[in-house]
Structure formats: C-alpha cells, structure tokens
Amino acid sequence: MIGGIGLPELIVILVIALLVVGPKRLPDVGRSIGEAVRGFRRAIKDADKLAVEESEKSRHDGRAGRSD
C-alpha cells in the first residue's frame, strides 16, 4: 500500500495512464515522473537538513551570548 493507495486503485491508475499516454510513451513518462518525485524529495530533505542546522546554530549562538 503506497500512501493509502491499494492494489485495485493502482491498477485503475495504470490502466488510465496507459489509455492516456499510450504503451510506447508510458515507460518514459513513468521515468520522468519518478525523477521529478526523487528531485522533490531530495529538495525537501535538503531543506529540512538546512533548517535543523540553522536551528542548532541559532541555539548555539544564543547560549554563547549569555553570560550567567
């Protein structure tokens, strides 16, 4: 099950994609969509990593500025 999509739904999606795109272009379209999803996930992961680094940096800078 992929994100709430079961096997019957996946089969329906593939049949519709086959009818819309055609059998010759379906592998290319699937590959392009896969690459786009991977790129999007990579961008989200990089943004999360940057946010964590910035948060840790600001937390560290905040502690360094305090003199108790």
Secondary structure, DSSP 8 states (H G I E B T S, - for coil): -BTTB-HHHHHHHHHHHHHHH-TTTHHHHHHHHHHHHHHHHHHHHHHHHHHHHHHHHHHHHHHHH---
